[in-house]
Amino acid sequence: RVQAVESGGGSVQPGGSLTLSCTASGWNFADYHMGWFRQTPGKEREAVSCISFLGGTTYYEDSVKGRFTVSKDNAKNTLYLQMNSLKPEDTAMYYCAVRVLRVGPMVCEADNGYWGRGTQVTVSS
């Protein structure tokens, strides 16, 4: 299985910004839909934002619309998540999925087994 590696997490104050990145050796990013998911203790992993293989279609969970931006640089084999106006409720472990089965404006369906190990985002004052 491919191993994705996330980076860019950390601790910020409410209203702050972070940019997450995800890479995966030997994986051609141009061939796959991808996305970002997050999970907090005791809850299921949820889709935050996903992007189609060429970037033409994106999905955003309602609570992050207007604040988060997903993008991918297929030439650099890197997936990004720009997070602005962060809120305490954004605190979670964020996971990159380098293969997503389906992406649409209202849907992002993960393909389990293509996760990174996660990067922690903590938003608190």
Phi, psi and omega per residue, in radians:
R1 nan 2.566 3.067
V2 -1.213 2.583 3.091
Q3 -2.010 1.959 3.076
A4 -1.476 2.624 3.136
V5 -2.239 2.072 3.106
E6 -1.655 2.696 3.031
S7 -2.654 2.895 3.045
G8 1.820 -0.086 3.109
G9 -1.236 3.022 3.124
G10 2.871 -2.917 3.129
S11 -1.921 2.278 3.127
V12 -2.418 2.825 3.058
Q13 -1.455 2.744 3.060
P14 -0.939 2.408 -3.081
G15 1.600 -0.168 -3.121
G16 -1.403 -3.106 -3.078
S17 -2.315 2.638 3.005
L18 -2.530 2.652 3.010
T19 -2.133 2.082 3.080
L20 -1.609 2.541 3.082
S21 -2.234 2.689 3.131
C22 -2.498 2.250 3.059
T23 -2.232 2.884 3.099
A24 -2.718 2.093 -3.118
S25 -1.160 2.407 3.059
G26 1.241 0.315 -3.084
W27 -2.102 2.164 -3.112
N28 -1.518 1.768 -3.044
F29 -1.040 -0.472 -3.092
A30 -1.199 -0.255 -3.068
D31 -1.595 -0.143 -2.943
Y32 -2.329 2.512 2.852
H33 -1.215 2.589 -3.100
M34 -2.502 2.985 3.137
G35 -2.962 3.038 3.077
W36 -2.034 2.355 3.117
F37 -2.224 2.816 3.090
R38 -2.463 2.737 -3.090
Q39 -2.584 2.402 3.018
T40 -2.026 2.751 -3.094
P41 -0.946 2.290 3.095
G42 1.463 -0.019 -3.128
K43 -2.099 2.772 3.096
E44 -1.333 2.689 3.071
R45 -1.175 2.364 -3.112
E46 -2.177 2.623 3.093
A47 -1.294 2.308 3.094
V48 -1.768 -0.921 -3.120
S49 -2.778 2.434 -3.114
C50 -2.390 2.802 -3.071
I51 -2.500 2.475 -3.134
S52 -1.282 2.948 -2.931
F53 -1.095 -0.553 3.079
L54 -1.787 0.040 3.060
G55 1.536 0.086 -3.061
G56 -1.390 -0.315 -3.118
T57 -2.236 2.366 3.116
T58 -2.294 2.733 3.053
Y59 -2.218 2.432 3.024
Y60 -2.332 2.338 3.006
E61 -1.138 2.536 -2.976
D62 -0.940 -0.695 -3.026
S63 -1.262 -0.227 -3.117
V64 -1.898 -0.071 -3.129
K65 -1.041 2.335 -3.131
G66 1.491 -0.179 -3.134
R67 -2.026 -0.612 -3.115
F68 -1.868 2.589 3.070
T69 -2.353 2.171 3.101
V70 -1.728 2.492 3.079
S71 -2.675 2.814 3.061
K72 -2.454 2.436 3.077
D73 -1.893 1.723 -3.060
N74 -1.169 -0.483 3.117
A75 -1.202 -0.558 3.140
K76 -1.726 0.009 -3.098
N77 0.892 0.876 -3.095
T78 -2.381 2.384 3.056
L79 -1.902 2.443 -3.106
Y80 -2.186 2.719 2.941
L81 -2.419 1.874 3.068
Q82 -1.505 2.122 -3.088
M83 -2.068 2.026 3.116
N84 -2.006 2.870 3.107
S85 0.852 0.855 -3.061
L86 -1.136 2.532 -3.123
K87 -2.101 2.736 3.109
P88 -0.954 -0.575 -3.141
E89 -1.256 -0.108 3.027
D90 -1.445 -0.134 3.132
T91 -1.066 2.167 -3.091
A92 -3.096 2.985 2.909
M93 -1.533 2.213 -3.118
Y94 -1.806 2.295 -3.098
Y95 -2.072 2.444 3.020
C96 -1.616 2.372 3.012
A97 -1.991 1.999 -3.077
V98 -1.534 0.047 2.965
R99 -2.561 2.112 3.100
V100 -2.116 2.392 -3.042
L101 -1.266 -0.653 -3.006
R102 -2.620 2.333 3.093
V103 -2.294 2.286 3.032
G104 -2.644 3.018 -3.128
P105 -0.995 -0.447 -3.089
M106 -2.033 0.107 -3.024
V107 -2.592 2.505 2.942
C108 -2.537 1.989 -3.066
E109 -1.941 2.057 -3.101
A110 -1.292 2.741 2.986
D111 -2.020 1.726 -3.027
N112 -0.995 2.448 3.134
G113 1.912 -0.081 -3.127
Y114 -2.047 0.643 -3.097
W115 -1.639 2.697 2.854
G116 -1.492 -3.069 -3.127
R117 -1.510 -0.193 3.045
G118 1.738 2.731 3.034
T119 -2.396 2.335 -3.033
Q120 -1.453 2.328 3.018
V121 -2.067 2.156 3.128
T122 -2.177 2.174 -3.127
V123 -2.063 1.949 -3.133
S124 -2.758 2.738 3.111
S125 -1.715 nan nan
